[in-house]
Amino acid sequence: MKENELISVNQTNTTAYTDDNIRHLSDMEHVRTRPGMYIGKLGDGSHPEDGIYVLLKEVLDNSIDEFKMQAGKKIEITVDENLRISVRDYGRGIPQGKLVEAVSVLNTGGKYDSKAFKKSVGLNGVGVKAVNALSSNFEVRSYREGKMRQATFSKGNLKSDETHDTTEENGTYIFFEPDASLFLNYSFRPEFIETMLRNYTYLNTGLSMIYNGQRIISRNGLVDLLNDNMTANGLYPIVHLKGEDIEIAFTHTGQYGEEYYSFVNGQHTTQGGTHQSAFKEHIARTIKEFFNKNQDYTDIRNGLVAAIAINVEEPLFESQTKIKLGSTNMTPGGVTVNKYVGDFIKQEVDNFLHKHAEVTEAMLQKIQESEKERKAIAGVTKLARERAKKANLHNRKLRDCRLHLNDPKGKGLEESSCIFITEGDSASGSITKSRDVNSQAVFSLRGKPLNSYGLTKKVVYENEEFNLLQAALNIEDGIEGLRYNKVIVATDADVDGMHIRLLLITFFLQFFPDLIKKGHVYILQTPLFRVRNKKKTSYCYSDEERVNAIAELGPSPEITRFKGLGEISPDEFKHFIGKDMRLEQVTLKKTDAVKELLEFYMGKNTMERQNFIINNLVIEEDLAS
């Protein structure tokens, strides 16, 4: 049986199983029937790995491959007001004789020939076909030697195909409009697209990407990437080393934890993989051997911010969306990824350290400070781990989901997994009764967390709430062990709830900034008002929505102001944490001036904040009136 055949079996005793139960799906029908096999989750564009961005990435990957083949140095990307995208490159153009097949027949493409595309990110002949199948409108044009062939499709079905003379430069133009019947209420977030494009330019120096008229280009590769993304100052100039199929950049900062950006053949592997693991292992080993001291790897890597990009023949990824490298070999039957990365780091990093004393001095000072702090809290750490283990076994602070109950360490980060961090018995009780027990966990705080600003990591182990939260998330040794894809802060919509939210975000910013940078922290938005009459109930998340609901429902509707999560019944709450859950992602960028913000809002400048509040005080009328 071919892989694009679908068997439909009715297992009831009253229906016969006959030839009519077996259907054959065309390539495009198969993609539309099983989109998750090709692009991961559909989504609505609120997350950078949602399907609409995967569609764009699949188109761009082909254009990037043209640049890698030294054909075309410019790519133009346009997103119009109707959420439609066009991509124009100036490469060689798709061979026109096979243009229709190249965008509509699975397992058809030019990348099976390793001579033409030796180290391409897309080798399965699937990507742009999936874009075609999942778009309500799709158009492809190939410009080659004065001829332009143009084909249009709708949901993968060919609508027109014609050829004309042209004076346009060689290259390919693709236009697509995601199918709104599949990508429900979708919208593109410009910052996600810009980040994607910048990542492409970091890995392809000299490539110019024009996004809605804005030119994006990188001259210094991974150095530019780190400079654009670091939210703490480097302790020494970024070390930048390049080989034939590998490029690395790194520095230490004063922040806690480790932060990595990894790429394979131009693809951002957000969940790492064999190349990132090899980098972590060998960078620590090489530095340890250079200093010839009995240093702990965790001390060496504490504060490390690094990027690694490698090129692999026929890369093997763990999913179609290519966010984690599974390959163990650099080339089929050749040297392993671990050895290749290790040999490069051993030689090049060691050579660099021997030549740059100012770097090694700053690096050694940072490692010694990390070691001193770790040893100072060693006894506290041991006791805290024991308390956390007992607490996880015997108390009810963490109400885990079935996804992890039988697998405490987790088999990998599941997209659907999330944990709600809430305060108080009533609020946690409502969420616990309303949640999806398969994928949603609940962690209950007891009172307000400690303000951790300016404190050392010792407080994480001394403070029971932080210690147990760290253990529940499994992030003591870094976020690679994170058990939940979304860490959702769920607090009351009042002043106390806002304060708890800020205290938790301060905790994450202080000790686990990469948790926020990697997009795992969210704020749960719950309705402020319920407006209802005998015929209809409306839940309102803002005063504007409340006013509109009153106007819609007519005179004298019943208006309820929800002051706390515990006031929302479990039957109602399940609507607010289901598939249409409203989440606001907590983001962290270099331009956010985090250090200054934390110092002002969470520091010891009480009088300065008090004056700020007095000068900016606004007294509002009762919103429920």
matplotlib code that plots the C-alpha trace (Angstrom):
import matplotlib.pyplot as plt

x = [0.0, 1.3, 1.9, -0.7, -3.6, -6.0, -7.9, -11.3, -12.6, -15.9, -15.5, -19.1, -20.8, -23.6, -21.5, -19.7, -16.0, -15.9, -13.9, -15.9, -14.2, -10.8, -10.1, -7.2, -6.3, -4.4, -1.2, -3.0, -6.0, -3.6, -1.9, -5.2, -6.5, -3.4, -1.8, -0.1, 2.1, 3.5, 3.6, 3.0, 0.2, -2.1, -2.4, -3.6, -0.3, 0.1, 3.1, 6.3, 6.0, 2.3, 1.6, 1.3, 5.0, 6.0, 4.3, 6.4, 9.6, 9.0, 8.9, 11.9, 14.0, 13.9, 15.0, 17.8, 19.0, 19.3, 21.5, 23.6, 24.1, 25.4, 22.3, 20.6, 21.5, 18.1, 14.8, 11.7, 8.9, 5.6, 2.7, -0.4, -3.3, -5.3, -2.8, -1.5, 2.3, 4.5, 8.1, 10.3, 13.9, 16.4, 17.9, 17.8, 14.0, 12.3, 12.8, 9.7, 9.0, 8.3, 6.9, 3.4, 4.8, 7.4, 4.6, 1.9, 3.2, 4.8, 8.3, 9.1, 12.0, 15.5, 17.1, 17.4, 20.4, 23.1, 25.3, 22.8, 21.7, 24.4, 23.5, 19.9, 17.5, 14.6, 15.3, 11.9, 10.2, 7.3, 7.5, 6.1, 3.6, 2.2, 2.0, 0.0, -2.4, -3.1, -3.6, -7.0, -5.0, -1.5, 0.5, 3.9, 5.9, 9.3, 11.4, 14.1, 15.9, 13.2, 10.2, 7.8, 5.6, 2.8, 0.5, -2.4, -4.0, -6.8, -6.4, -3.9, -6.1, -4.7, -6.7, -4.5, -1.2, 0.3, 3.6, 4.6, 7.7, 9.2, 11.9, 12.1, 15.3, 15.6, 14.1, 10.9, 7.8, 5.4, 2.2, 0.0, -3.0, -3.4, -6.8, -8.9, -11.0, -8.0, -6.1, -8.9, -8.8, -5.2, -3.0, 0.7, 2.8, 5.4, 8.0, 7.9, 8.5, 11.3, 13.0, 12.8, 14.2, 17.0, 18.0, 18.3, 20.6, 22.8, 23.6, 23.9, 26.1, 25.6, 22.0, 19.6, 16.0, 13.5, 10.4, 7.6, 10.2, 12.5, 16.0, 17.5, 21.1, 23.9, 27.7, 29.0, 26.9, 26.5, 28.2, 25.3, 22.8, 24.3, 24.6, 20.9, 19.6, 21.7, 19.9, 23.0, 26.4, 29.1, 32.0, 34.5, 34.2, 32.2, 34.5, 33.7, 35.2, 34.4, 35.2, 34.2, 30.8, 30.7, 30.4, 30.3, 30.1, 30.0, 30.6, 29.8, 27.4, 26.6, 23.2, 22.3, 21.8, 22.8, 21.4, 21.9, 20.9, 21.5, 21.1, 21.4, 21.7, 20.1, 17.2, 16.7, 16.6, 14.7, 14.8, 18.4, 19.6, 22.8, 24.8, 23.8, 24.5, 27.9, 28.7, 27.7, 29.8, 32.9, 33.0, 32.9, 35.6, 37.9, 37.7, 38.3, 41.3, 42.7, 42.6, 43.7, 41.6, 39.0, 36.1, 32.5, 30.9, 27.9, 30.2, 32.0, 28.7, 26.9, 26.2, 27.3, 25.4, 26.3, 25.3, 26.3, 25.5, 26.5, 25.9, 25.0, 24.5, 21.0, 20.1, 17.7, 15.2, 12.8, 9.8, 8.7, 9.0, 12.8, 13.2, 15.4, 18.3, 18.4, 21.3, 24.4, 26.5, 27.8, 27.7, 26.1, 28.4, 30.9, 32.2, 29.7, 28.3, 29.7, 33.2, 33.1, 31.9, 34.3, 37.4, 36.6, 36.1, 39.1, 41.4, 40.0, 38.7, 41.9, 44.0, 42.0, 42.3, 46.0, 46.2, 43.8, 44.7, 42.1, 39.4, 40.7, 41.0, 37.4, 36.2, 38.1, 36.8, 33.2, 33.8, 35.3, 32.4, 29.9, 31.9, 32.1, 28.4, 27.6, 29.8, 28.4, 24.9, 25.8, 24.4, 21.2, 20.9, 21.0, 18.4, 16.2, 16.3, 15.3, 12.4, 11.3, 11.3, 9.2, 6.8, 6.3, 5.4, 3.3, 1.7, -0.8, 1.0, 1.5, -1.4, 0.3, -1.2, -1.5, 1.2, 3.8, 2.3, 3.7, 6.8, 8.2, 11.2, 9.2, 9.9, 10.3, 8.5, 5.0, 3.4, 0.1, 1.6, 1.2, 1.2, -0.9, 0.8, -1.9, -2.4, -4.8, -7.0, -10.1, -8.3, -6.3, -9.4, -11.4, -8.6, -8.0, -11.7, -11.9, -8.6, -7.8, -6.2, -4.3, -2.1, -2.7, -1.0, -1.6, 0.9, -0.6, 1.4, 0.9, 0.7, 2.8, 6.2, 9.3, 10.7, 13.9, 15.4, 19.0, 19.2, 21.6, 20.4, 20.7, 17.2, 15.8, 16.7, 16.1, 12.6, 10.2, 7.9, 10.7, 12.4, 9.2, 8.3, 11.8, 11.4, 8.0, 9.2, 12.4, 14.7, 17.3, 19.9, 18.6, 15.4, 16.3, 14.6, 11.5, 8.4, 5.8, 5.8, 3.8, 4.3, 1.1, 0.9, -2.8, -3.6, -6.6, -7.4, -6.8, -3.8, -2.7, -2.9, -0.8, 1.8, 2.1, 2.4, 5.3, 7.0, 6.9, 8.2, 11.0, 11.9, 12.1, 14.1, 16.6, 17.3, 15.8, 15.8, 16.0, 12.7, 11.2, 13.5, 12.5, 8.8, 7.6, 6.1, 2.5, -0.1, -3.6, -6.2, -9.6, -12.8, -13.3, -17.0, -20.0, -22.9, -26.0, -29.8, -32.1, -31.1, -27.4, -24.2, -21.2, -17.7, -15.8, -12.0, -12.0, -14.2, -14.7, -16.0, -18.3, -19.8, -20.4, -22.0, -24.4, -25.3, -25.9, -28.0, -30.2, -31.3, -30.7, -28.6, -27.1, -23.4, -20.9, -17.4, -15.0, -12.5, -10.8, -10.4, -12.1, -15.3, -15.5, -17.3, -15.5, -18.2, -17.5, -13.7, -13.4, -14.3, -11.4, -8.6, -9.7, -8.7, -9.6, -7.7, -6.4, -2.8, -0.3, 3.2, 5.9, 8.8, 12.3, 14.3, 17.6, 15.7, 13.5, 16.1, 15.3, 18.0, 16.7, 13.0, 13.7, 15.8, 13.0, 9.9, 11.4, 14.4, 14.7, 13.8, 10.6, 10.2, 10.9, 8.2, 5.8, 6.2, 5.8, 2.4, 1.2, 2.1, 0.5, -2.6, -5.8, -9.1, -11.6, -15.3, -16.8, -16.5, -19.5, -21.9]
y = [0.0, 3.4, 6.0, 8.3, 5.8, 6.1, 3.2, 3.9, 1.1, 1.1, -1.4, -1.7, -5.0, -3.6, -2.3, -4.4, -3.9, -3.9, -2.4, 0.8, 1.4, 1.8, 5.2, 6.6, 10.2, 12.4, 14.0, 17.3, 15.6, 13.8, 17.0, 18.6, 15.6, 15.2, 18.7, 17.9, 15.3, 18.1, 21.3, 20.4, 22.2, 24.6, 27.4, 31.0, 32.7, 33.6, 31.3, 31.4, 27.7, 27.9, 26.5, 29.8, 30.5, 27.0, 27.7, 30.8, 29.0, 26.2, 28.8, 30.7, 27.5, 27.1, 30.6, 30.3, 27.2, 29.3, 31.8, 28.9, 27.8, 31.4, 32.2, 35.4, 37.6, 39.2, 37.9, 40.1, 39.2, 41.0, 40.5, 42.5, 43.9, 40.8, 38.4, 37.1, 36.5, 36.8, 35.7, 36.7, 35.4, 36.1, 32.6, 30.3, 29.8, 26.4, 24.4, 25.3, 21.9, 20.5, 23.6, 22.3, 18.9, 20.7, 22.5, 19.9, 16.3, 14.9, 13.5, 15.6, 18.1, 18.9, 18.3, 14.5, 15.2, 15.9, 17.5, 20.3, 20.7, 19.1, 20.5, 21.7, 21.9, 20.4, 17.1, 15.3, 17.0, 18.0, 21.7, 23.9, 21.3, 21.5, 25.3, 24.8, 22.3, 24.4, 27.7, 28.9, 30.6, 29.8, 31.1, 30.2, 31.9, 30.8, 33.3, 31.8, 33.1, 35.5, 33.1, 33.2, 30.2, 30.8, 28.4, 29.1, 26.8, 26.7, 24.2, 22.3, 22.1, 23.5, 26.5, 27.9, 27.3, 29.6, 30.7, 34.2, 36.1, 38.3, 40.9, 40.0, 38.7, 35.0, 33.6, 32.3, 34.1, 32.4, 33.9, 32.1, 32.8, 30.4, 28.6, 30.3, 27.2, 25.4, 28.2, 29.6, 33.4, 33.5, 36.6, 37.1, 38.7, 40.9, 40.3, 36.5, 37.0, 39.5, 37.1, 34.3, 36.6, 37.8, 34.3, 33.5, 36.6, 35.7, 32.4, 33.7, 36.8, 39.1, 37.9, 40.8, 40.2, 43.0, 42.6, 45.0, 47.5, 47.0, 45.7, 43.1, 42.0, 40.7, 41.3, 39.5, 36.3, 34.8, 37.7, 39.9, 37.2, 37.3, 41.1, 41.4, 38.9, 39.3, 41.0, 41.1, 42.6, 40.2, 39.8, 39.7, 40.3, 37.6, 34.8, 34.0, 31.0, 29.5, 26.2, 24.7, 23.4, 24.9, 28.4, 29.1, 32.3, 32.6, 34.8, 34.8, 37.2, 38.0, 36.3, 32.8, 29.8, 29.0, 30.3, 28.6, 29.3, 26.4, 25.9, 23.2, 24.1, 27.4, 25.9, 27.3, 24.1, 25.7, 22.4, 21.8, 18.3, 16.4, 19.4, 21.5, 18.7, 18.2, 21.9, 22.0, 19.0, 20.0, 23.7, 22.9, 20.1, 22.3, 25.2, 22.9, 21.3, 24.7, 26.0, 22.5, 22.9, 20.6, 22.8, 21.7, 21.8, 23.7, 26.4, 26.7, 27.1, 29.3, 32.6, 31.2, 32.6, 30.8, 30.0, 27.1, 26.5, 23.4, 22.1, 18.4, 16.2, 14.8, 16.0, 13.9, 15.9, 14.6, 16.1, 17.7, 21.1, 20.5, 22.1, 19.3, 17.6, 13.8, 13.1, 11.5, 11.7, 14.7, 12.7, 9.4, 6.8, 9.5, 11.3, 11.8, 15.2, 14.8, 14.2, 16.8, 19.5, 18.2, 18.2, 21.8, 23.2, 21.4, 22.8, 26.3, 27.3, 26.0, 28.0, 31.1, 30.9, 30.5, 33.7, 36.0, 36.4, 39.2, 36.7, 33.9, 36.2, 37.4, 33.8, 32.4, 35.1, 34.3, 30.5, 31.0, 33.3, 30.6, 27.9, 30.0, 30.6, 26.9, 25.7, 28.2, 26.8, 23.2, 22.2, 24.2, 22.7, 19.1, 19.7, 21.6, 18.7, 16.3, 18.5, 19.0, 15.2, 14.6, 17.4, 16.1, 12.7, 13.7, 17.2, 18.7, 21.8, 20.2, 18.5, 17.0, 16.0, 12.4, 13.2, 13.2, 11.2, 7.9, 9.5, 12.0, 13.1, 13.5, 11.9, 15.3, 18.6, 18.1, 21.0, 20.7, 20.4, 23.4, 24.3, 26.9, 28.8, 30.2, 31.5, 30.3, 27.2, 28.6, 29.7, 26.5, 24.5, 26.1, 25.5, 21.9, 21.0, 22.7, 21.6, 19.0, 16.4, 14.9, 17.9, 20.7, 20.7, 23.1, 24.5, 26.3, 29.1, 29.8, 33.6, 36.1, 34.9, 36.6, 39.6, 37.9, 41.0, 41.5, 38.2, 35.3, 31.8, 30.7, 32.0, 29.5, 26.7, 28.5, 29.6, 26.7, 28.1, 28.8, 25.5, 23.5, 25.5, 24.9, 21.1, 21.0, 22.6, 20.5, 23.4, 23.2, 22.1, 24.3, 24.5, 21.5, 19.5, 21.6, 19.4, 21.8, 23.8, 26.6, 28.0, 30.0, 32.6, 32.6, 35.3, 37.3, 40.4, 42.8, 44.6, 41.6, 39.4, 41.8, 42.0, 38.2, 38.2, 40.7, 38.8, 35.5, 37.3, 38.8, 35.4, 34.0, 37.0, 36.8, 33.1, 31.5, 34.3, 31.8, 30.4, 33.7, 34.2, 30.8, 31.8, 29.4, 32.0, 33.3, 35.3, 33.8, 36.3, 35.7, 37.7, 40.7, 40.8, 38.5, 40.3, 38.3, 38.2, 35.2, 34.6, 35.1, 35.3, 37.3, 37.2, 40.5, 40.8, 44.6, 47.6, 48.2, 44.6, 45.1, 48.3, 46.5, 43.5, 45.8, 47.5, 44.2, 42.6, 45.6, 47.3, 46.1, 43.0, 41.3, 42.4, 40.5, 41.8, 38.9, 40.1, 36.7, 33.4, 31.6, 33.5, 31.8, 28.4, 25.4, 25.0, 28.5, 28.3, 25.3, 27.7, 30.0, 27.4, 25.3, 25.5, 29.2, 30.1, 33.7, 33.9, 36.8, 35.7, 37.2, 38.3, 39.5, 41.6, 43.5, 46.8, 46.0, 47.5, 44.7, 45.7, 49.2, 48.1, 45.7, 48.1, 50.8, 48.6, 45.8, 47.5, 49.4, 52.8, 52.9, 56.7, 57.1, 54.6, 56.2, 59.6, 57.9, 56.4, 59.7, 61.7, 59.1, 58.2, 57.9, 57.3, 55.3, 55.0, 51.7, 49.8, 47.6, 50.5]
z = [0.0, -0.9, 1.9, 0.4, 0.7, 3.6, 5.0, 6.5, 8.7, 10.5, 13.3, 14.3, 13.9, 11.7, 8.9, 6.3, 5.6, 1.7, -1.1, -0.8, 2.6, 1.0, -0.6, -2.6, -1.9, -4.3, -3.1, -2.5, -0.8, 1.5, 2.6, 3.3, 5.2, 7.3, 7.5, 10.8, 9.0, 6.8, 8.8, 12.4, 14.1, 12.2, 14.8, 14.3, 14.1, 17.8, 18.1, 15.9, 15.1, 13.9, 10.5, 8.6, 9.4, 8.4, 5.0, 4.6, 5.7, 3.2, 0.4, 1.7, 2.1, -1.7, -2.3, 0.3, -1.5, -4.6, -2.8, -1.4, -5.0, -5.7, -7.8, -6.6, -3.7, -3.0, -1.9, -1.7, 0.8, 1.0, 3.3, 2.2, 4.2, 3.3, 4.9, 1.6, 1.1, -2.0, -2.3, -5.2, -5.6, -8.3, -8.6, -11.6, -11.6, -11.4, -14.6, -16.6, -18.1, -14.7, -13.0, -12.2, -11.0, -8.8, -6.8, -6.8, -6.9, -3.7, -3.9, -6.9, -6.9, -7.8, -4.4, -4.7, -6.9, -4.3, -6.9, -7.3, -3.7, -1.6, 1.8, 1.4, 4.3, 2.3, 0.7, 0.9, -2.1, 0.2, 1.4, -1.3, -2.3, 1.2, 0.9, -2.4, -0.9, 2.2, 0.4, -0.9, -3.6, -4.8, -7.7, -9.0, -11.7, -13.2, -15.1, -17.2, -20.3, -21.4, -20.8, -17.9, -17.1, -14.6, -12.9, -10.4, -8.0, -5.4, -2.5, -4.6, -7.7, -10.9, -12.3, -15.0, -16.7, -19.4, -20.8, -22.0, -23.1, -20.4, -19.7, -16.0, -14.4, -13.8, -10.6, -9.0, -7.7, -5.3, -4.0, -1.4, 0.8, 3.7, 3.6, 6.3, 6.6, 8.0, 9.7, 11.7, 12.5, 11.5, 11.4, 10.9, 13.6, 11.9, 14.7, 14.1, 10.4, 11.0, 13.4, 10.8, 8.1, 10.3, 11.2, 7.5, 6.9, 9.9, 8.3, 4.8, 5.0, 2.0, 1.4, 1.2, 2.3, 1.6, 3.9, 3.0, 1.9, 4.9, 4.0, 6.3, 5.9, 8.0, 7.5, 10.5, 10.7, 14.1, 15.8, 14.6, 15.9, 19.4, 19.5, 18.4, 20.9, 24.1, 26.9, 29.1, 28.3, 27.2, 29.7, 26.7, 23.0, 21.2, 20.0, 16.3, 14.6, 11.2, 9.4, 6.1, 7.4, 10.9, 12.4, 16.2, 18.3, 22.0, 25.1, 28.8, 30.4, 34.0, 33.7, 35.1, 33.0, 29.4, 26.1, 22.7, 19.1, 16.8, 13.1, 10.5, 6.8, 7.5, 9.6, 13.1, 15.3, 18.2, 20.1, 19.5, 18.6, 18.2, 17.0, 20.0, 22.5, 20.9, 21.2, 24.9, 25.7, 23.8, 24.6, 28.4, 28.0, 25.9, 28.4, 31.3, 29.7, 28.8, 32.4, 33.6, 36.8, 38.3, 37.1, 37.0, 33.5, 35.0, 36.3, 32.9, 31.0, 33.5, 31.7, 28.4, 25.3, 22.1, 18.6, 16.3, 12.7, 10.7, 7.2, 6.9, 3.9, 3.9, 7.4, 9.4, 11.5, 14.2, 12.5, 9.2, 10.8, 11.2, 14.7, 16.2, 14.5, 14.8, 12.5, 14.0, 10.8, 9.0, 5.7, 4.9, 6.4, 7.4, 10.5, 13.3, 14.2, 17.7, 16.4, 13.8, 16.2, 18.9, 16.7, 15.5, 19.0, 20.4, 17.8, 17.1, 20.6, 22.2, 19.7, 20.3, 24.1, 23.9, 21.9, 23.8, 27.4, 28.0, 27.1, 29.2, 32.2, 32.0, 31.3, 34.3, 36.6, 35.6, 36.1, 39.5, 40.6, 39.5, 41.3, 44.5, 44.5, 43.7, 46.6, 49.0, 48.5, 48.1, 51.4, 50.8, 47.3, 48.6, 51.2, 48.8, 46.3, 48.9, 50.0, 46.4, 45.8, 48.9, 48.0, 44.5, 46.0, 48.9, 48.6, 46.3, 45.2, 41.8, 40.1, 37.2, 33.8, 32.5, 29.9, 32.7, 35.6, 34.3, 32.9, 35.6, 33.5, 30.3, 26.9, 25.2, 25.1, 23.9, 22.1, 23.9, 27.4, 29.8, 33.5, 35.2, 38.1, 40.3, 43.8, 46.5, 46.9, 45.3, 42.0, 41.7, 42.5, 39.7, 37.2, 38.4, 38.0, 34.5, 33.0, 30.4, 32.7, 29.7, 29.0, 31.6, 35.0, 37.9, 40.4, 43.4, 45.1, 48.8, 49.1, 47.3, 46.0, 47.3, 45.4, 44.0, 42.4, 43.3, 45.1, 44.2, 43.1, 46.7, 47.2, 44.6, 47.0, 50.3, 49.3, 49.3, 46.7, 44.2, 45.0, 44.4, 41.2, 39.8, 40.5, 39.0, 35.8, 35.9, 35.0, 37.7, 35.1, 32.3, 30.2, 28.0, 30.8, 30.7, 31.1, 29.8, 26.6, 28.0, 31.5, 32.2, 35.0, 36.0, 38.6, 39.6, 37.6, 40.5, 42.1, 44.1, 41.1, 39.0, 41.8, 41.9, 38.1, 38.3, 41.1, 39.0, 35.9, 38.0, 39.2, 35.6, 34.4, 37.2, 37.1, 33.9, 31.3, 28.4, 29.5, 28.4, 25.4, 24.0, 24.2, 27.0, 29.5, 29.1, 30.9, 31.1, 30.0, 31.8, 31.4, 33.6, 33.1, 32.4, 30.7, 30.2, 29.8, 29.5, 25.9, 25.7, 27.8, 26.8, 28.5, 28.2, 28.6, 28.5, 29.3, 25.6, 25.2, 28.2, 26.6, 23.3, 25.0, 26.9, 23.6, 21.9, 24.7, 25.2, 28.4, 31.9, 31.4, 34.4, 34.7, 36.9, 37.6, 38.2, 40.8, 41.2, 39.4, 42.3, 41.5, 38.1, 38.3, 36.9, 34.3, 33.0, 33.5, 31.1, 28.3, 29.2, 29.2, 26.3, 22.6, 22.4, 25.5, 25.4, 26.2, 26.2, 25.5, 27.7, 25.5, 26.1, 23.6, 23.8, 23.5, 26.5, 28.9, 31.4, 33.9, 34.2, 34.4, 37.2, 39.1, 39.0, 39.6, 41.8, 43.4, 46.7, 45.4, 47.3, 47.4, 43.6, 42.8, 45.3, 43.6, 40.2, 41.3, 42.8, 39.6, 37.3, 39.4, 37.5, 39.5, 37.4, 37.9, 38.8, 35.6, 36.5, 36.8]

ax = plt.figure().add_subplot(projection="3d")
ax.plot(x, y, z, "-o")
ax.set_aspect("equal")
plt.show()
